[in-house]
Amino acid sequence: MNKDNHTPFCIICGENFSNMVKPSKEHIIPEALGNEKLVTYCVCEKCNNDLGSNVDSYLTDYVLVKMIRKGNLEKDKDLQIFDSAMTDDKGNKYRITDQGPEIFPNVNIDKEKQHVHMEVASLEESKKVAKGILKNKFKKNADEIEEILSDPLRFIKGETQYAKAGVFTQDAKLDLARFKLAAIKIAYEYAVEKLGERYTTDESAAILRAYLKAGREGKKEFTEDEYKIISERCYCGDSFTEITEKTAELYRNLTGGRKIKYMVYISRDGGDNLICCIRILDTNFLTFTVFLSKNASNYLNGGEGYMALVLDDNSLFEA
């Protein structure tokens, strides 16, 4: 995966590389998923950026994937999984934190009566909000502010009540066509990286590339026929997933029980179909099988295929 080892053209848009169209470092598995090792330089800068925004992001930012990222990647331990602001079934607005929902500050000021009513998440936050109001709205100096806030009888009148959050809903609807398209991108780029430029002329490669171009250009809705074509070329949650899981378990044992962050391999499917199996962060939800070609013998030359493993310490093993 040397930057000097690339095709003479972008494998997505087909533009020849030149001073105007330059190859770039494209992460085969999205960098957002923690991948640093599996890269290619066969994609131009524009396609790289557009694929990241319009194809990779649907996979990396899906709510369940964000949960997987948060639980598996040190860099994502503080990742915000849910929307930062949500409204419960009572109509109250909350901000969502790792500690739970916190009501958004709601402040009503009555300058005539020198009264402020606040709905906030905590006493600490109420004092922080009050400092700003006393300074900017009531023109109190620092000593006066400190005196007011330190006197419970002046600062709090009446009862302190704590709001209880209602029910929150988060949309977790999954568009399988867009989800699978991100896996197709991984398989297509890895195939070109390992099989070479000639794979781009394969009939199946042309189909994969056409959908990747559509996704790169921002296509977000696929017809029933288009979804069928994508589904016929990318599988997840099926018998292939079980096979890939068992393969991962085998290599996990061979590496002394080390966790396999990523596994990508190209092989036959038992016949002469060429497939690419992908397993990300060692989870079945992110395990895919993509059909690359009807003519595996054209590319494997009697060999068993190609494999890349990235372990939990980011060490890369290829075969």
C-alpha positions, 0 to 999 in steps of 0.5 A, a space after each residue: 500500500 505504497 503511495 507510489 504504487 497506484 493506478 494511472 487513473 482514479 478508480 472511482 471517477 476514471 480521470 487520469 492522474 495529473 498535476 490537476 487530478 492527484 492521487 490521495 491517501 484513501 482509507 479503505 476502511 474509513 479512518 473514523 472506524 480507527 483504521 490507519 493501516 489499510 489504505 490505497 492511493 488509487 483514488 483522487 482527492 475529490 472522490 476521496 472527500 466525496 466518498 467520505 462525506 456521502 458514502 463512508 459517513 452513512 456507515 460510520 455515523 449510524 447510531 449503532 455503529 457509533 455505539 460500537 465505536 465508543 465501546 471499542 476505540 479509545 479515540 471515541 470514548 467520549 463520542 456523542 452517540 445521540 443527538 446533543 439536543 432532544 425533546 421528550 414526549 412532554 415537549 421539554 428540551 434536553 441536552 443529552 450527555 453521558 450522565 443522562 439527559 439534562 434540561 436546557 436552561 430556561 430563564 424568565 427575568 422580571 426586572 421590576 420585581 427583581 426576580 429570576 425563575 430558572 429551570 436548570 439541570 443543577 444548583 451549580 448551573 443555576 449559580 453560573 447562569 445567575 452570575 451572568 444575569 446579575 452582572 449583565 441584567 441587574 448591573 451588580 458588582 462582584 461583591 454583590 453577586 457573591 453576597 446574593 449567591 452565598 445567601 440561600 434565603 436571597 438566592 433561592 425562594 420557594 421550593 427547589 424542584 427537579 424536572 424528570 425527563 420523559 421519553 426520548 426517541 432516536 431514529 435508528 432506521 437503517 437504509 440497507 442500500 446506503 449501508 451496504 454501499 459503504 461495504 462495497 467501497 471497502 471491497 472494491 478498493 481492496 480488490 484493486 489494491 490487491 488484484 491490480 488495475 486489470 480488476 477495474 475492467 471486470 464486468 462486476 467491477 463496473 457495476 460496483 463502481 457505477 453505484 459508488 459514483 452515484 453514492 459519491 455524487 450524493 445519491 441517497 435514495 435507491 429504487 427497488 431494482 437498484 436496491 436489489 442489485 446492491 443486495 445481490 452484490 453485498 450480503 450481511 447477517 447471513 451464512 457468509 457472516 457465520 463463515 467470516 466469524 469462524 475465520 476470525 475466530 481461527 485467526 484470533 486463536 493463531 494470534 494468541 487470542 488477540 482481538 482482530 480490529 479488522 479483517 479483509 480477505 479475497 477468496 473463492 466462494 466454493 465455486 468460481 465466484 470471487 468474493 471479499 469478506 470484511 469484518 470490522 471491530 470484530 462484530 457481526 453487525 459490521 461483517 459483510 461479503 461482497 461479490 467481486 467477479 464471476 471469474 475468480 480463476 482470472 485473478 487468483 491464478 491457483 492461489 487461495 486469495 489475499 488477506 489483511 488482518 489488523 490487530 488491537 495494537 494496529 499491527 498489520 498482517 498480510 498473506 
